[in-house]
Amino acid sequence: MTDIDDDAHWPIAAARAADAKSAEDVVVLEVGPVLALCSHFVIASGGNTRLVRTIAEEVEAQIAAAGGPRPVRVEGLDDLRWVLLDYGDFVVHVFLDETRTYYDLERLWADVDRVDWRESAPA
């Protein structure tokens, strides 16, 4: 687990928003040191497509309400198996459970640090 810095503020807020809507296995990965495109991935999942949509909408709503950025791009709202909210500096992945298991991003990024979003100071 890494120490919390300013770069993790919005990813932590996204993780907490996902958790507030009963997302499962929410993780924040610090991918910045090995990926030039963004600093963090937030990964969460839901048991059905309606929950996947609800989680994605809550993340977007809570970040906006807190004065945060809007997503540069949102993908996956058509089939709700993998919704991607691209905020530029960080990316939120909301998966349907079986899709998350299939792609297993945590295994692909196993060498990066995880941010302990539950223990950090309030976002």
N, C-alpha and C positions, 0 to 999 in steps of 0.2 A: 504494500500500500504506500502511496506517496503522500507527501504533505500537500495541503490545499494551498493553491495560489490563485491569483486573479483570473488566470486562464480557465480555471475549473468552475468559476462562479455560475455561469449559465448552464453548463452540463449538469452540475449538481442540482440546480433548480429544475432542469428537465427530468432528472432521475426522481426527484421528490414528487413532481407532478404525475409522473407515470405511476409511482407507488401509491399515490392518493386515489388512483382509479383502479386499484387492485391488479396492477401489472405484476407478472411473475418474474423472479430472478433478475431484478434490475441490476445492471452493472455499468460502471463508468470506466472506460479504458483510456489511458493516456497514450495515444498513438503518435503524438507530435514528434517525439524523438526519432521515429522510424518512418513516418509518413509526412511528406511535405504539404499535403493538401489540407490538413486540419489538425487540431490539437487533441481532440477527444472524440470517442465514440460512446454513445449511450445506447445500451441494448436492453430491450424489455420484450415481454411477450404476453399474449392473452390467449385464452382458451377457445375463443370463437371470434368471428369476423366483426361482430358488433362491438365486442370489447376492444379489439385492435383499433377500430375507428375511434372509440371513446377515449382510449389512452392517447392516441395521436392528437386528437382535438384538445384534450386537456393540457398536454405539453405545450402546444402552440398558444393556447389561451392564457395559461399561467405565466409563461415567459413574457408575452405581450403585456399582460396586466402589471407585471413587475417592472415595466419599462425596458424590457430586453428587445433583442432584434426579432425581426420577422424572418421566416425561412426564405432563403434565396430560391429554393425549389422544393416541391413536395411531390413524391412519386409513390405509386402503389395504391392510391385510393380507389382504383377501379376494381381490383379483386381482393384487397385487404389481407393478403397473405404476408406481405412485407412492405410496410409503409416506411418511407425514408424521408425524414425532415432534414434538409440540408441548410444549416445556418451559416455556412462558410467556414467559420472557425471551429465548429463542431457539428457532428452528424448524429441524429437520433434514429435508431432502427427499432421499429415496433413490429414484431413478428407474430404470426399465428404459431402456436406451439410446435406443430409438426414441421413447419418451414424453418423455424429456428434450429430445431434438431438436425434437419437436413444440411443446412449451410454451416452450422457450428462455427460462427465467427470467433467465439472465445478460444477455440482450439487454434484457429488461424493466427490469432493475435496473442497467443499464450506467453510470448516473450516480453510483452509490455506490462507496465505497472497498472494496477487497479487503484482507483480513487475510492476511498472509504467515504461515500457520500452520506451515509447515515450518521457518522460520528463528527463530521465537520461542522464548523460554525454555520448558523442559519444563513441561507442564501437570500 
